[in-house]
Amino acid sequence: MRFEEYRAHDAVGLAELVARGEVSAGELLDAAVTRMAEVNPRINAVTLDLSDVARTAAPGSGPLAGVPFLLKDLGATLAGTVTSGGSKLFADAAAEADSATTRLYKAAGLNIFGKTNTPEFGLWPVTESEHLGVCRNPWDLARTPGGSSGGAAAAVAAGIVPAAHASDGGGSIRTPAACCGLFGMKPSRGRVSFAPQGEGWAGASVQHAVTRSVRDSAALLDAVCAPQPGDPYFLPPPERPFLEAAGRDPGRLRIGFTTAALQSQALDPECAEAVRDAAKLCEDLGHAVEEVKVPGDFPAMQAAAGLVIAASVAANLDAEAERRGRPVGKGEVEGLTMATYRRGQGVTGSAYVQALATLHAFGRDVAALFETYDVLLLSTLGRPAIPIGWIFEDRDQIADRLFSFMPNTQPFNNSGQPAMTVPLAWSGEGLPIGLQFVGRTGEEAMLFSLAGQLERARPWFDRVAPL
């Protein structure tokens, strides 16, 4: 199969070709591996090549049978392979079993042939770890593909795969998707199981995927939205498939929009203009659209989330130290990770519970907006993809730079709501600009319907990164 033909189809389309006998799973894998060999040396998206394993795997029989797929090197595990989390500390940590998400991907027929780059423990909105190296954006090799699912987004944007596994604890699906011109849905809290693990970052972290098409995202969520025994919380399965919702008219929605940067000073002018343009597009499509102010104490939320993340890092590294019988040493994790670890070790139980209360109160404040509106529209990022290394150039400015880049994603991890980024705009330099749409908890179907409508009104599938 020629690359042009391979890239002309999304995952659902490739699965249809396999089902009709027009192409084999082996031919699709060959196309993906050939493309990986061509472009990966320039972008460093795929950091573990498992194509030999994929060639000998039993053929799948699910709705996505034969489609090549990549796992993020964080969270989901594949038996017998390393999940490093982007860290030298876990460079040899081979998993004994598949995680629930991996099992469900296999049941859907996906052919997993590699793992993708991520920053250490998914802590950053850029993908620049010491262990796995710098990942680059196919739209501009001097810029980041975002993070922490940067390798996944770069691989999809470069045409290695039409969709890839990703996760999101503060924007890690939406940030890379926005940087790379992709669709990225962060599902509601409890929609996708983390089994056999419990929860990530007090429920802020969720798993799903980055995709080129809306329907691929819907089909993949259909494949994995199955509660597992012992999950700390879960949502009831959808009444109808998300894939069906992606092709359904959403009806007339009440959409509130804002050009605010919720955790920073202001948006880049091009991002602000993209919000206004998207609001006009929604209005032209028949929705009721008006400007709103988003409620919530954002500084308090940010501080509480930071405490929870630090405590979570400390708990994970303390557990690893106990397993090894010695402390985690200098050089085994990155310097900024070690600083986060030390901070987390000082968090008391009382402070942790107070932080959770702050996050719960924040979620209630934000949810109040959705008593009036069906959807909130805002910029996914504060600016288009930033130059590699920019966040870390000045250690005293890291926090300011981080939130000037991603001021609008973390709030909806902590409110637990579904939020999607849609590639509806492009900067003067030709970089993608993502627009974020947020819905009520459990209402991914409505967001998929809106996304499908936007995709039909302003198609992006054929916009190709100049790699």
Summary of the structure (lengths in Angstrom):
residues: 467
radius of gyration: 20.5
end to end distance: 19.6
largest distance: 62.7
contacts: 1807
relative contact order: 0.14
helix: 41%
strand: 15%
